[in-house]
Amino acid sequence: MEVTIKCMQFTCFVLLVLHLQGNLATPSKGIYDYNDVLHKSNLFYEAQRSGYISEATNRIPYRASSALGDQGYFGENLTGGWYDGLNHVKHGLPMAASVTNLAWGMIRYKEAYIDAGEWEYALENIKWATDYFIRCHSDTETYYYQVGSTDLESSYWGRPEDMTMDRPPAMVNASFPGSDVTGETAAAMAASSILFQQSDPTYSTTLLQHARELFTFANTYRGLYPGQVYSSSDYGDELGLAACWLYYATNNISYIQTAEALYDEFNLGTPSWAYSVKNKNPAVQILLYEYNQDQRYQTAITTYMNRWLPGGNVPRTPKGLAYRNKWGTLRYAANTAFLALVAADLGINPVAHRDFAKTQIRYMLGDSGRSYVVGYGVNPPERPKHKASACPDMPNTCDQSTFLSPDPNPQILYGALVGGPDANDNWVDDRSDSKTNKVTCDFNAGFQSAVAGLKYLELTGGYDYIEVIHQSIRFYEAQRSGDLPEATNRIPYRSDSALGDQGFYGEDLTGGWYDSGDHVKFGQPMAASLTNLAWGMILFEDAYRAANAWDFALEGIRWVSDYFVKCHVAPESFYYQ
């Protein structure tokens, strides 16, 4: 009985801290302004926008509407979305992977965005991309994965607003499938649907419907999409990722069961070379571990992370960057830094993983002796390889001579993370070098989410109250007695029990909670626990909802209140044990 009462008190305490921390806590400010980094990274995504840009809300003065004629083979409207990086092609796979990572970071670290004043801007950026995904999904078994041609783009150095070349579309369908790009897009839309559940439930439902259809399409008609710039070697990881996010968006256990089956089918426990557009194994491992804390998933993500920690097989530069590859090396370190923070939140080697994330992100912000984020910090990049920002103010001419100019870009591409240094921390601010100065949407996604995670640590002092709430709710689920619905049971070692519980006259007394380590159902502590839990939910509903835990907590309340209804067999009769 003591265990139950202590858990009851602790749950209310956690809620109080989570609700009040923004007003009462004094965050420990580091040397880097994470608020400003989040602000500028959001601006980077705004600079990548394609389609109609409203003058009233445009915060990028050198950008305007562009590519308003983008369409499919049958005239479908394919405007919108993000240009990939330096050029003006809209590549579906990296765009979807970017949205998945951004949405994941927003789900976990919402308080960081809100405190920075960046939540609404981040939400608008997500919607800019997901609106485009909706257009690309022209019917249940057709998806446009690209608009524009890299070959046609290669001879053009100019603004997207001035483009006149053809912009051919490319699609997958049942005859020519692409499980990788459609699976990733399903994951992106499912994760994004969670973000809009409270502010725009209709839009959330729309995203979820497209995510379901895309996942069914991807899993039914299996195959690799014919992408060239962003080629793919497998699609099982994207299918697994989509199934995981569909579970978290719907609480339908069939999706997590599908994810587990895909995990086995495609050997998704295999350590990845890196977490990137091409490989999502580590993300699937973490999301499955978050569901049930199965040791095999913990072992898999620990094996991956150990390769990146000091002493692992990923080399280090003299100044401490985990150096995976000379092509855009910072994005690999940033992506793994984000995963490290999520793993730490889930209790997996938290000290080492948070330390890794801090050292890698701070390297990019200035610990290396310079900033690698355009427009931020000390000696930031001034010549990112990016066409729109390398052009002078409109209507001045922008052409190949602009690209060859040794001068800094006329426009500041705020927030863009460049490719990064060589293995000895050397870096030259050279617009022509794709290895070191290239920028893309996927470079910034894991980076932005990692920055949000570090900001969240500043707010909370290193404690993840959201995770504590979820684990406390799981404790109550582990205490359930009676008929456990297989579709929603999240405790793998529990199933139906005490189905014969009844009163003196055969009344059904199944259900309720076992008190603690034994299997007695004591009415008084159960009722006291319910009172305090309900009280906390009434007072701090916003905390539960911010943690995406409201529905789970409500199910727990109902489990007990249904039992109390059964126990109250007559106006003056109540079974207390």
C-alpha positions in Angstrom: 0.0 0.0 0.0 2.9 2.3 0.8 4.2 2.0 -2.8 0.8 3.1 -4.3 0.5 6.1 -2.0 4.1 7.3 -2.7 3.6 7.0 -6.4 0.3 9.0 -6.1 2.1 11.8 -4.2 5.1 11.8 -6.6 2.8 12.1 -9.7 1.2 15.2 -8.3 4.6 16.7 -7.4 5.9 16.1 -10.9 2.9 17.8 -12.5 3.3 20.8 -10.2 6.9 21.2 -11.2 6.2 20.8 -14.9 3.4 23.3 -14.8 5.2 26.0 -12.8 8.8 25.6 -13.9 8.5 28.3 -16.6 7.5 30.8 -13.9 9.5 29.6 -10.8 12.6 28.0 -12.2 15.7 30.0 -12.9 17.3 28.2 -15.9 21.1 28.1 -16.0 22.1 30.0 -19.1 25.1 28.7 -21.0 27.5 30.7 -23.2 25.4 30.1 -26.3 22.0 31.6 -26.9 19.9 28.6 -27.8 16.8 30.9 -28.3 18.6 32.8 -31.0 19.8 29.6 -32.7 16.3 28.2 -32.8 15.1 31.6 -34.2 17.7 31.6 -36.9 17.2 28.0 -37.8 13.5 28.7 -38.3 14.5 31.5 -40.6 16.6 29.1 -42.7 13.6 27.0 -43.4 11.6 30.1 -44.4 14.4 31.0 -46.8 13.9 27.6 -48.4 10.2 28.0 -49.2 8.9 27.4 -52.7 5.5 28.5 -53.9 3.4 31.5 -53.0 4.9 33.6 -50.3 2.7 36.2 -48.7 4.3 39.7 -48.5 2.5 40.3 -45.2 4.2 37.4 -43.4 7.5 37.0 -45.4 10.4 37.5 -43.0 13.1 36.9 -45.7 13.5 40.1 -47.6 15.4 38.6 -50.6 12.7 35.9 -51.2 9.4 36.1 -52.9 7.0 33.7 -54.6 8.5 31.2 -57.0 7.8 28.0 -59.0 4.1 28.8 -59.1 3.7 26.6 -62.2 4.9 23.3 -60.5 2.5 20.6 -61.4 2.1 16.9 -61.9 1.7 14.9 -65.1 -2.0 15.5 -65.1 -2.0 19.1 -64.0 -2.0 18.5 -60.2 -0.9 21.5 -58.2 2.6 20.7 -56.8 3.5 24.2 -55.5 4.9 24.7 -52.1 7.4 22.7 -50.1 11.1 23.5 -49.6 13.9 23.8 -52.0 16.5 21.2 -50.9 19.6 23.4 -50.4 21.7 25.4 -52.7 19.5 24.6 -55.7 15.8 24.7 -56.4 14.8 21.1 -56.7 12.2 19.7 -54.3 13.5 16.3 -53.2 10.9 14.4 -51.4 13.0 12.0 -49.3 15.3 14.5 -47.5 12.3 16.9 -47.2 10.3 14.2 -45.4 13.2 13.1 -43.3 13.8 16.7 -42.2 10.1 17.1 -41.2 10.2 13.9 -39.2 13.3 15.0 -37.2 11.9 18.5 -36.7 8.5 17.3 -35.6 10.1 14.7 -33.3 12.1 17.5 -31.6 9.0 19.7 -31.3 7.0 16.8 -29.7 9.8 16.2 -27.1 10.9 19.7 -26.5 7.8 21.8 -26.9 8.6 23.8 -23.8 11.9 24.9 -25.3 10.2 26.3 -28.4 7.6 28.1 -26.4 10.1 29.6 -24.0 12.2 30.8 -27.0 9.1 32.3 -28.6 9.5 30.1 -31.7 6.8 27.5 -31.4 4.3 29.1 -33.8 7.1 29.8 -36.4 8.2 26.2 -36.2 4.6 25.0 -36.6 4.2 27.2 -39.7 7.4 25.6 -41.2 6.1 22.1 -40.6 2.8 23.0 -42.2 4.5 24.5 -45.2 6.1 21.2 -45.9 3.1 19.0 -45.0 0.7 21.0 -47.1 3.0 20.2 -50.0 3.1 16.5 -49.1 -0.7 16.5 -49.2 -0.6 17.9 -52.7 2.0 15.3 -53.8 -0.2 12.5 -52.6 -2.6 12.9 -55.5 -4.4 9.6 -54.9 -4.0 6.6 -52.5 -1.4 4.9 -54.7 0.4 7.8 -56.3 3.0 10.1 -54.8 5.1 12.8 -56.4 8.5 12.5 -54.8 10.3 15.3 -56.8 9.8 18.5 -58.7 12.7 19.9 -60.7 15.8 18.5 -62.3 19.3 18.6 -60.9 20.7 18.3 -64.4 18.7 21.3 -65.6 19.6 23.2 -62.4 23.3 22.6 -62.7 23.7 25.2 -65.4 21.7 27.9 -63.7 23.0 30.2 -61.0 20.3 32.6 -60.0 17.2 33.2 -57.9 14.3 30.8 -57.7 12.1 33.8 -58.5 13.8 34.1 -61.9 13.7 30.5 -63.0 12.5 29.8 -66.5 13.7 26.2 -67.1 11.4 23.2 -67.1 10.6 21.6 -63.8 9.6 18.0 -64.5 7.8 16.0 -61.8 8.6 12.5 -60.8 6.3 10.0 -59.1 5.9 6.5 -57.7 2.9 4.3 -58.0 1.8 0.7 -57.7 3.7 -0.2 -60.8 6.8 1.7 -60.0 6.9 1.8 -56.1 9.0 3.7 -53.7 8.6 2.4 -50.2 11.5 4.4 -48.9 10.2 7.9 -49.9 6.5 7.1 -49.2 7.4 5.4 -45.9 9.4 8.4 -44.8 6.6 10.7 -45.8 4.1 8.7 -43.9 6.4 9.0 -40.8 6.7 12.7 -41.3 2.9 13.2 -41.6 2.1 11.0 -38.7 4.6 12.8 -36.4 3.4 16.1 -37.6 -0.3 15.2 -36.9 0.6 15.0 -33.2 1.8 18.6 -33.3 -1.6 19.8 -34.6 -3.9 17.6 -32.4 -4.8 20.5 -30.0 -4.4 23.6 -32.2 -6.0 22.3 -35.4 -7.6 18.8 -34.9 -9.1 18.8 -38.4 -5.7 19.3 -40.0 -4.2 16.7 -37.7 -6.9 14.2 -38.9 -6.1 15.0 -42.5 -2.4 14.4 -42.0 -3.1 11.2 -40.2 -5.3 9.9 -43.0 -2.6 10.6 -45.6 0.0 9.0 -43.3 -2.1 5.8 -43.0 -2.7 5.6 -46.8 0.9 6.3 -47.6 2.1 3.6 -45.2 -0.3 1.0 -46.6 0.8 1.9 -50.1 4.5 1.7 -49.1 4.2 -1.6 -47.3 1.9 -3.2 -49.9 3.9 -2.2 -53.0 7.5 -2.6 -51.9 10.5 -1.3 -53.8 13.1 1.4 -53.9 12.3 4.8 -55.5 14.6 5.8 -58.4 16.1 8.9 -56.7 19.6 9.7 -57.9 20.9 12.6 -55.9 19.3 11.1 -52.7 19.5 7.4 -53.6 18.4 4.7 -51.2 19.7 1.2 -50.6 16.8 -0.1 -48.4 13.3 0.7 -47.4 12.7 -1.4 -44.3 13.9 1.4 -41.9 11.5 3.9 -43.4 8.6 1.4 -43.1 9.6 0.7 -39.5 9.8 4.4 -38.7 6.4 5.1 -40.3 4.8 2.3 -38.2 6.3 3.6 -35.0 5.0 7.2 -35.6 1.6 5.9 -36.7 1.4 4.2 -33.3 2.4 7.3 -31.4 -0.2 9.3 -33.4 -3.0 6.8 -33.0 -2.3 4.7 -29.9 -3.3 1.7 -32.1 -1.1 -1.2 -30.9 -1.4 -2.9 -34.3 1.1 -0.3 -35.7 3.7 -1.1 -33.0 3.2 -4.8 -33.7 3.9 -4.1 -37.3 6.9 -2.0 -36.4 8.3 -4.9 -34.4 7.7 -7.4 -37.2 9.5 -5.0 -39.7 12.3 -4.7 -37.2 12.9 -8.4 -37.4 12.2 -8.7 -41.1 14.7 -6.1 -42.1 17.3 -6.6 -39.2 16.8 -3.0 -38.0 18.8 -3.7 -34.9 21.9 -3.7 -37.1 24.2 -0.7 -36.2 24.0 2.1 -38.8 27.0 3.9 -40.2 25.2 7.1 -39.2 21.7 8.4 -38.7 20.9 10.1 -41.9 18.5 10.5 -44.8 19.5 7.1 -46.0 19.4 5.2 -42.7 16.9 5.4 -39.9 17.7 2.3 -37.9 18.7 4.2 -34.7 15.5 6.2 -34.7 13.4 3.0 -35.0 15.4 1.4 -32.1 14.7 4.4 -29.9 11.0 4.7 -30.7 10.5 1.0 -30.0 12.4 1.2 -26.8 10.3 4.1 -25.7 7.2 1.9 -26.2 8.2 -1.1 -24.0 11.7 -0.7 -22.7 12.7 -4.0 -24.3 16.3 -4.8 -23.6 17.1 -5.7 -27.3 16.2 -2.2 -28.4 18.3 -0.7 -25.6 21.2 -2.9 -26.6 20.9 -1.8 -30.3 20.8 1.9 -29.6 23.6 1.6 -27.0 25.7 -0.2 -29.5 25.1 2.5 -32.1 25.8 5.4 -29.6 28.9 3.8 -28.2 30.5 4.1 -31.6 30.1 7.8 -31.4 31.1 8.3 -27.8 34.8 8.9 -26.8 36.7 5.7 -27.4 34.3 4.5 -30.1 35.2 3.8 -33.7 34.0 7.2 -35.0 37.2 9.3 -35.3 37.5 12.6 -33.4 39.1 15.8 -34.7 41.7 17.4 -32.5 39.0 19.8 -31.1 36.5 17.0 -30.4 34.1 16.8 -33.3 32.9 13.2 -34.0 34.0 13.1 -37.6 32.1 10.6 -39.7 32.7 11.8 -43.3 34.2 14.8 -45.2 30.9 15.4 -47.0 28.7 17.5 -44.6 30.2 16.0 -41.5 28.4 18.3 -39.1 25.0 16.9 -40.0 26.0 13.4 -39.0 27.2 14.6 -35.6 24.2 16.8 -35.1 21.7 14.0 -36.0 23.4 11.7 -33.5 23.5 14.4 -30.9 19.7 14.7 -31.2 19.4 10.9 -30.8 21.7 11.0 -27.8 19.4 13.5 -26.0 16.3 11.4 -26.7 18.1 8.3 -25.5 19.2 10.1 -22.3 15.6 11.2 -21.7 14.6 7.6 -21.8 17.3 6.7 -19.2 19.9 5.2 -21.5 23.3 6.3 -20.3 22.1 9.9 -19.7 25.3 11.5 -18.4 27.5 10.3 -21.3 24.8 10.9 -24.0 24.0 14.4 -22.8 27.7 15.2 -22.6 28.2 14.0 -26.2 25.3 16.2 -27.4 26.6 19.2 -25.7 30.1 18.9 -27.0 29.0 18.3 -30.6 26.5 21.1 -30.8 28.7 23.5 -28.9 31.5 22.7 -31.3 29.3 23.9 -34.1 28.2 27.0 -32.3 31.7 28.1 -31.3 33.8 25.8 -29.1 35.8 25.0 -32.2 36.9 28.6 -32.3 34.3 29.7 -34.8 30.6 29.3 -35.6 29.4 27.0 -38.4 25.9 28.6 -38.4 25.4 31.4 -40.8 24.6 34.7 -39.1 25.3 33.4 -35.6 28.2 33.6 -33.2 31.9 34.3 -33.8 33.2 34.4 -37.3 30.3 32.6 -38.9 30.2 31.4 -42.5 29.7 34.2 -45.0 29.8 32.2 -48.3 27.4 29.3 -48.0 26.9 27.4 -51.2 23.3 28.6 -51.7 22.0 30.3 -54.9 19.3 32.6 -53.5 21.4 34.1 -50.8 24.4 34.5 -53.1 22.4 36.9 -55.4 22.2 40.7 -54.9 19.0 42.5 -54.2 16.4 42.2 -56.9 16.3 43.2 -59.8 20.1 43.2 -60.1 21.6 40.5 -62.3 22.5 37.2 -60.7 24.5 34.7 -62.7 27.7 32.6 -62.8 29.9 35.6 -62.1 28.1 36.0 -58.7 28.9 32.4 -57.9 32.6 33.0 -58.8 32.8 36.2 -56.7 35.2 36.0 -53.7 33.0 38.4 -51.8 30.6 37.3 -49.0 27.0 36.4 -50.1 25.0 39.6 -50.5 22.2 38.1 -48.4 22.6 36.4 -45.0 21.1 32.9 -44.9 20.4 33.1 -41.2 20.5 29.8 -39.3 22.0 27.5 -42.0 24.4 24.9 -40.8 27.2 24.4 -43.3 28.9 21.1 -44.2 31.8 21.6 -41.8 35.6 21.1 -41.4 38.0 18.5 -42.4 39.4 15.8 -40.1 41.9 18.3 -38.6 39.3 21.1 -37.9 40.4 23.1 -40.9 37.7 25.0 -42.8 37.8 27.5 -45.6 34.8 29.7 -46.3 34.6 28.8 -49.9 31.3 29.0 -51.8 32.5 26.5 -54.4 33.2 23.7 -52.0 30.2 21.4 -51.6 31.9 19.3 -49.0 32.3 22.1 -46.5 30.0 25.0 -47.5 26.9 23.2 -48.8 23.6 23.7 -46.9 20.5 21.6 -47.0 17.2 21.2 -45.2 18.3 17.9 -43.7 21.5 19.4 -42.3 19.5 21.7 -40.1 16.8 19.3 -38.9 18.6 17.1 -36.5 20.7 20.1 -35.5 17.7 22.3 -34.6 16.1 19.4 -32.6 19.3 18.9 -30.7 19.5 22.6 -29.9 15.9 22.5 -28.7 16.9 19.5 -26.5 19.8 21.5 -24.9 17.5 24.4 -24.4 15.0 22.1 -22.7 17.8 20.9 -20.4 18.5 24.5 -19.4 14.8 24.9 -18.5 14.5 21.8 -16.5 17.9 21.5 -14.9 18.4 18.2 -16.7 15.3 16.4 -15.5 12.8 15.1 -18.1 9.5 15.6 -16.4 7.6 14.5 -19.5 9.2 11.1 -19.4 8.6 10.9 -15.6 4.9 11.4 -16.2 4.7 8.8 -18.9 6.6 6.2 -16.7 4.3 7.0 -13.8 1.3 6.3 -16.0 2.9 3.0 -17.1 3.2 2.0 -13.4 -0.6 2.3 -13.0 -1.1 0.3 -16.2 1.1 -2.4 -14.6 -1.2 -2.5 -11.6 -4.4 -3.2 -13.6 -6.6 -6.1 -12.6 -9.2 -7.7 -14.8 -9.7 -8.1 -18.5 -6.8 -6.2 -20.2 -7.6 -5.2 -23.7 -5.0 -6.6 -26.0 -5.2 -3.7 -28.4 -4.0 -1.1 -25.8 -2.0 -3.1 -23.3 1.5 -1.5 -23.2 2.9 -3.7 -20.4 4.2 -6.8 -22.2 4.5 -9.0 -19.0 0.9 -8.4 -18.0 -2.4 -9.9 -19.3 -5.8 -10.8 -17.9 -6.1 -11.7 -14.2 -8.6 -12.2 -11.4 -11.5 -12.5 -13.9 -13.5 -14.4 -11.2 -13.6 -11.5 -8.7 -17.2 -11.2 -7.5 -19.3 -10.1 -4.5 -21.3 -12.1 -2.0 -24.2 -12.3 -4.5 -22.2 -12.8 -7.7 -21.7 -9.2 -8.5 -18.9 -8.5 -11.0 -16.0 -7.0 -9.1 -13.3 -7.3 -11.8 -11.1 -4.4 -12.7 -9.4 -1.8 -10.6 -5.7 -1.7 -9.4 -3.7 -4.1 -7.4 -2.4 -2.2 -4.4 1.4 -2.7 -4.8 3.5 -5.8 -5.0 0.7 -8.1 -4.0 -2.7 -8.7 -5.6 -5.2 -7.3 -3.2 -7.5 -4.5 -4.3 -7.7 -2.1 -1.3 -10.5 0.4 -1.8 -9.3 3.2 0.5 -5.7 3.8 -1.0 -7.1 3.2 -4.5 -9.7 5.9 -4.0 -7.2 8.3 -2.4 -4.8 7.7 -5.4 -7.6 8.4 -7.8 -8.6 11.6 -6.0 -5.1 13.0 -6.1 -4.5 12.0 -9.7 -7.8 13.5 -10.9 -7.1 16.7 -8.9 -3.7 17.0 -10.6 -5.3 16.4 -14.0 -7.9 19.1 -13.3 -5.4 21.7 -12.2 -2.6 20.8 -14.6 -4.3 19.6 -17.8 -2.0 21.8 -19.9 1.0 19.9 -18.5 -0.5 16.5 -19.4 -1.4 17.7 -22.9 2.0 19.2 -23.5 3.5 15.8 -22.5 1.1 14.0 -24.9 0.0 12.0 -21.8 -3.6 13.2 -21.3 -5.4 10.3 -23.0 -3.3 7.7 -21.3 -3.9 9.3 -17.9 -7.7 9.5 -18.7 -7.7 5.8 -19.4 -6.1 5.1 -16.1 -8.7 7.2 -14.3 -11.5 5.4 -16.0 -10.1 1.9 -15.3 -10.5 2.6 -11.6 -13.7 4.6 -11.7 -15.3 1.7 -13.7 -14.3 -0.6 -10.9 -15.8 1.7 -8.2 -19.1 1.7 -10.2 -19.1 -2.1 -10.0 -18.3 -2.0 -6.3 -21.2 0.4 -5.5 -23.8 -2.3 -5.9 -26.6 -0.5 -4.0 -27.1 3.1 -2.6 -26.0 1.8 0.8 -23.6 -1.0 -0.2 -20.0 -0.8 -1.3 -17.3 -3.5 -1.7 -14.1 -1.9 -0.3 -11.8 -4.9 -0.8 
